[in-house]
Amino acid sequence: MKRTAAAFWLDSPGRGEIRRADLPEPGEDDVVVRTLYSGVSRGTETLVFGGRCRTASTRRCALRSRRATSRAR
């Protein structure tokens, strides 16, 4: 039986769509988790969605976000 998932893809800044994605068969040591809900954080994901985190700086942007999140915890 072929398994699929719903995945959010960005088409352009501020515009995305839900696409079906085929899932590989789990390996012997894999754990399969069913996710009912997900969300977009106010950090890096919001910057990327709004087109404010350019490809060349995405890694730096993500690192800044992780540091801020670590300090907030």
C-alpha positions, -999 to +999 in steps of 0.1 A: +000+000+000+015+033-011+016+059+017+013+097+012+015+128+032+003+164+028+033+188+025+033+226+024+053+241-005+060+277-011+052+289-046+064+325-040+067+348-010+034+348+008+019+321-014+019+283-008+000+252-014-006+218+000+008+190-021+007+152-018+041+136-013+048+099-016+064+085+016+092+058+015+086+025+033+099+028+068+131+010+076+136-016+103+147+010+129+123+038+118+093+050+138+062+062+120+044+091+136+010+104+125+007+142+127-027+156+131-019+193+132+011+215+124+018+252+123+041+279+111+063+294+138+067+332+142+104+327+137+122+314+106+092+299+089+074+332+089+105+349+075+108+323+047+070+324+040+072+362+036+102+361+014+124+378+039+150+350+043+168+348+010+183+315-003+219+327+003+212+337+039+187+310+048+213+291+068+224+322+087+187+332+092+180+297+107+210+298+129+199+333+143+164+319+149+178+288+168+200+310+190+170+332+198+148+302+206+176+287+228+178+319+248+140+321+252+138+286+267 
